[in-house]
Amino acid sequence: MAGPPAETNESSSLTEDIKALLKCPRELWLVYLATFFEYVGIFTFLPTLPLWLSGDFNLTDKEAGWWAATFSMMVSLFVFLVGSIADVVGVRTTLLISFTLAAITRLGMSMAGTSTTAIAALLAFGFAYATTSPVLQTAVQRTSNKRTRAFAFSLWYVSFNVSGALSGPIIDGARKFFLDPTTKKLVAKPVVLPLLGEKMMTANAAILGIGFISAAIAVLVIGMLRRDFEDRVDPEDGPAEKKEKAHPLKALQEVVSDKAFWRFMLMLALLCLVRMMFQHMHFTWPKYVIREQGEDFPVGTLWSVNSLLILVLAPLGTALTRKRRPFEVLLLGAFISSLSPFVLVFGSSMPFQVGMILLLTVGEALWSPRLYEYNISIAPRGREATYVSLAALPYFLAKFLVGPTSGYLLSAYCPAEGPRQPAILWAAIGLSTMLGPVGIFLLRNLIQKKDEPAQAA
């Protein structure tokens, strides 16, 4: 699908972009700061989830996969309404509720003593998780203008990838503290907690506790936003259509009646087959690589290389492909990312792990940054959160598919004990991932219909 029109003159310099961005309201920078802290919690939570379910509560790979899928299904249900709620009650209020809930539920998961309380806290976390990305994107849109929007979204992309880069050392640091030096196995240890005193904790519970702290800080940052910041209209955006504070279901109905929205959803559904690889990196890869290489393998640090490289490759990729049609760049990036699982077919040692992550990241650097801006650019004023939250729906449905798939693939081809065939596991993942770019290529004429808004790059 064609991307949004260029927001700035091609001759404009990076210095001019930064100067223009500095004139945006202070709320934009507070949104970046809140994004950073909240995504520290998210990036440490995702790869820890399957290890926490199986390691702390003795769930099998299949059981852990199905609970991860149930969590993703709950998130998908919340996505239907969360954007409409934000458009009606306000971005600031929605983020305050979301981050507060994230802090409470992560604390509940960290302190859970039984699988029942752990699963209850996990499912309750679904609303907060569904809210985070769509509403933060809307906040970036509301605090930037036509002149600065592309660069504003680039910096937002940077803000959460900095979190991703730091999350790896956080995960591995926590795991190292709980690693028995003799057996090289993770063990529970006593930890002194403020107000609660000494408590026996596991590495996974400690990581979730760090997520509680990051969400609590994000709540404080969002509380600093001015209550009327999202009602401002920048002169550079021109006169905006006034949207009444409708019922959330009415806002939802307005968006789903747009034909252009459904063509965009078709492309997203196919692109989500590529994004399934990223979910396998959270649900499948941690267990696979730890079983193949041992519990002292730096699983967090190695995956954080993805975020570190994105900080450099995303702006570089955008600069190198600036004159290319966004659809072509997106398709190329999707093909490159979809090749990454096949690297692990040839081996599981460190060079193959690094090669897989490099290939996955190069592709992501091409297609992912532009997609965020396009999501928000084609939404009508006043309905941005509704549009972006619905556009995220295929992404969460992909998580629902990956959860049980991950459990069955691990049980069949990379169990905790017994013979393993990891090459078959990653070949199956690679073939399913490749269907995404192939489908986008075959349906390119439908996706790029002439009446689609924002045709030119």
HUPEPE-V795178 format. One record per residue. RES is the residue in three letters. PSI is psi as a letter, one per 30 degrees, with the letter a starting at -180 (none if undefined). OMEGA is omega as a letter, one per 20 degrees, with the letter a starting at -180 (999 if undefined). Layout:
RES/PSI/OMEGA ; RES/PSI/OMEGA
//
This chain:
MET/k/a ; ALA/k/a ; GLY/a/a ; PRO/l/r ; PRO/l/r ; ALA/k/a ; GLU/f/a ; THR/l/r ; ASN/k/a ; GLU/f/a ; SER/f/a ; SER/k/a ; SER/l/r ; LEU/e/r ; THR/e/r ; GLU/e/r ; ASP/e/a ; ILE/e/r ; LYS/e/r ; ALA/e/a ; LEU/e/a ; LEU/f/r ; LYS/f/r ; CYS/l/r ; PRO/l/a ; ARG/f/a ; GLU/e/r ; LEU/e/a ; TRP/e/r ; LEU/e/r ; VAL/e/r ; TYR/e/a ; LEU/e/r ; ALA/e/r ; THR/e/a ; PHE/e/a ; PHE/e/a ; GLU/e/a ; TYR/f/r ; VAL/e/r ; GLY/e/a ; ILE/e/a ; PHE/f/r ; THR/f/a ; PHE/e/a ; LEU/e/r ; PRO/f/r ; THR/f/a ; LEU/e/a ; PRO/e/r ; LEU/e/r ; TRP/e/a ; LEU/e/a ; SER/e/a ; GLY/e/a ; ASP/f/a ; PHE/g/r ; ASN/h/r ; LEU/k/r ; THR/l/r ; ASP/e/a ; LYS/e/a ; GLU/e/r ; ALA/e/r ; GLY/e/a ; TRP/e/r ; TRP/e/r ; ALA/e/r ; ALA/e/r ; THR/e/r ; PHE/e/r ; SER/e/r ; MET/e/r ; MET/e/r ; VAL/e/r ; SER/e/r ; LEU/e/r ; PHE/e/a ; VAL/e/a ; PHE/e/a ; LEU/f/a ; VAL/e/r ; GLY/e/r ; SER/e/r ; ILE/e/a ; ALA/e/r ; ASP/f/a ; VAL/e/a ; VAL/f/r ; GLY/k/a ; VAL/e/a ; ARG/e/a ; THR/e/a ; THR/e/r ; LEU/e/r ; LEU/e/r ; ILE/e/a ; SER/e/a ; PHE/e/r ; THR/e/r ; LEU/e/r ; ALA/e/r ; ALA/e/a ; ILE/e/a ; THR/e/r ; ARG/e/r ; LEU/e/r ; GLY/e/r ; MET/e/a ; SER/e/a ; MET/f/a ; ALA/k/r ; GLY/f/r ; THR/l/r ; SER/f/a ; THR/e/r ; THR/e/r ; ALA/e/a ; ILE/e/r ; ALA/e/r ; ALA/e/r ; LEU/e/a ; LEU/e/r ; ALA/f/r ; PHE/f/a ; GLY/e/a ; PHE/e/r ; ALA/e/a ; TYR/e/r ; ALA/f/a ; THR/e/a ; THR/d/a ; SER/e/a ; PRO/e/a ; VAL/e/r ; LEU/e/r ; GLN/e/r ; THR/e/r ; ALA/e/r ; VAL/e/r ; GLN/e/a ; ARG/f/a ; THR/g/r ; SER/l/r ; ASN/a/a ; LYS/e/a ; ARG/e/a ; THR/f/a ; ARG/e/a ; ALA/e/a ; PHE/e/r ; ALA/e/r ; PHE/e/r ; SER/e/r ; LEU/e/r ; TRP/e/r ; TYR/e/r ; VAL/e/a ; SER/e/a ; PHE/f/r ; ASN/f/r ; VAL/e/r ; SER/e/r ; GLY/e/r ; ALA/e/a ; LEU/f/a ; SER/e/r ; GLY/e/r ; PRO/e/r ; ILE/e/r ; ILE/e/a ; ASP/e/r ; GLY/e/r ; ALA/e/a ; ARG/e/a ; LYS/e/r ; PHE/e/a ; PHE/g/a ; LEU/k/r ; ASP/k/a ; PRO/f/a ; THR/e/a ; THR/f/a ; LYS/h/r ; LYS/l/r ; LEU/k/r ; VAL/l/r ; ALA/k/a ; LYS/l/r ; PRO/k/r ; VAL/k/r ; VAL/j/a ; LEU/k/r ; PRO/k/r ; LEU/e/a ; LEU/f/a ; GLY/a/a ; GLU/k/r ; LYS/k/r ; MET/k/a ; MET/l/r ; THR/l/r ; ALA/e/a ; ASN/e/r ; ALA/e/r ; ALA/e/r ; ILE/e/r ; LEU/e/r ; GLY/e/r ; ILE/e/r ; GLY/e/r ; PHE/e/a ; ILE/e/a ; SER/e/r ; ALA/e/r ; ALA/e/r ; ILE/e/r ; ALA/e/r ; VAL/e/a ; LEU/e/r ; VAL/e/a ; ILE/e/r ; GLY/f/r ; MET/f/r ; LEU/k/r ; ARG/k/a ; ARG/f/a ; ASP/g/a ; PHE/e/a ; GLU/f/a ; ASP/f/a ; ARG/k/r ; VAL/j/a ; ASP/k/r ; PRO/e/a ; GLU/f/r ; ASP/f/a ; GLY/l/a ; PRO/k/a ; ALA/k/r ; GLU/k/a ; LYS/k/r ; LYS/k/r ; GLU/l/r ; LYS/i/a ; ALA/l/r ; HIS/k/a ; PRO/e/r ; LEU/e/r ; LYS/e/r ; ALA/e/r ; LEU/e/a ; GLN/e/r ; GLU/e/a ; VAL/e/a ; VAL/f/r ; SER/f/a ; ASP/k/a ; LYS/e/a ; ALA/e/r ; PHE/e/a ; TRP/e/r ; ARG/e/r ; PHE/e/r ; MET/e/r ; LEU/e/r ; MET/e/r ; LEU/e/r ; ALA/e/r ; LEU/e/r ; LEU/f/a ; CYS/f/r ; LEU/e/r ; VAL/e/a ; ARG/f/r ; MET/f/r ; MET/e/r ; PHE/e/r ; GLN/e/r ; HIS/f/r ; MET/f/r ; HIS/e/a ; PHE/e/a ; THR/e/a ; TRP/e/a ; PRO/e/r ; LYS/e/a ; TYR/e/a ; VAL/e/r ; ILE/e/r ; ARG/e/a ; GLU/e/a ; GLN/f/r ; GLY/l/a ; GLU/f/r ; ASP/g/r ; PHE/k/a ; PRO/i/a ; VAL/e/a ; GLY/e/a ; THR/e/a ; LEU/e/r ; TRP/f/r ; SER/f/r ; VAL/e/r ; ASN/e/a ; SER/e/r ; LEU/e/r ; LEU/e/r ; ILE/e/a ; LEU/e/r ; VAL/e/a ; LEU/e/a ; ALA/e/r ; PRO/e/r ; LEU/e/r ; GLY/e/r ; THR/e/a ; ALA/e/a ; LEU/f/a ; THR/g/a ; ARG/e/a ; LYS/g/r ; ARG/l/r ; ARG/k/a ; PRO/e/a ; PHE/e/r ; GLU/e/a ; VAL/e/a ; LEU/e/a ; LEU/e/r ; LEU/e/r ; GLY/e/r ; ALA/e/r ; PHE/e/a ; ILE/e/a ; SER/e/a ; SER/f/r ; LEU/f/a ; SER/e/a ; PRO/f/a ; PHE/f/r ; VAL/e/a ; LEU/f/r ; VAL/f/a ; PHE/f/r ; GLY/l/a ; SER/g/a ; SER/l/a ; MET/e/r ; PRO/e/r ; PHE/e/r ; GLN/e/r ; VAL/e/r ; GLY/e/r ; MET/e/a ; ILE/e/r ; LEU/e/a ; LEU/e/r ; LEU/e/a ; THR/e/r ; VAL/e/r ; GLY/e/a ; GLU/e/a ; ALA/f/r ; LEU/e/a ; TRP/f/a ; SER/e/a ; PRO/e/a ; ARG/f/a ; LEU/e/r ; TYR/e/a ; GLU/e/a ; TYR/e/r ; ASN/e/a ; ILE/f/a ; SER/f/a ; ILE/g/r ; ALA/k/r ; PRO/k/r ; ARG/k/r ; GLY/f/r ; ARG/g/a ; GLU/e/a ; ALA/e/r ; THR/e/a ; TYR/e/a ; VAL/e/a ; SER/e/r ; LEU/e/r ; ALA/f/r ; ALA/f/a ; LEU/e/r ; PRO/e/r ; TYR/e/r ; PHE/e/r ; LEU/e/r ; ALA/e/r ; LYS/e/r ; PHE/e/r ; LEU/e/a ; VAL/e/a ; GLY/d/r ; PRO/e/r ; THR/e/r ; SER/e/a ; GLY/e/a ; TYR/e/r ; LEU/e/r ; LEU/e/a ; SER/e/a ; ALA/e/a ; TYR/f/r ; CYS/i/a ; PRO/l/r ; ALA/e/r ; GLU/k/r ; GLY/l/a ; PRO/k/a ; ARG/k/r ; GLN/i/a ; PRO/f/r ; ALA/e/r ; ILE/e/r ; LEU/e/a ; TRP/f/r ; ALA/e/r ; ALA/e/r ; ILE/e/a ; GLY/e/a ; LEU/e/r ; SER/e/r ; THR/e/a ; MET/f/r ; LEU/f/a ; GLY/d/a ; PRO/e/r ; VAL/e/r ; GLY/e/r ; ILE/e/a ; PHE/e/a ; LEU/e/a ; LEU/g/a ; ARG/e/a ; ASN/e/r ; LEU/e/a ; ILE/e/a ; GLN/h/r ; LYS/k/a ; LYS/f/a ; ASP/g/r ; GLU/k/r ; PRO/l/r ; ALA/i/a ; GLN/e/a ; ALA/k/r ; ALA/none/999
//
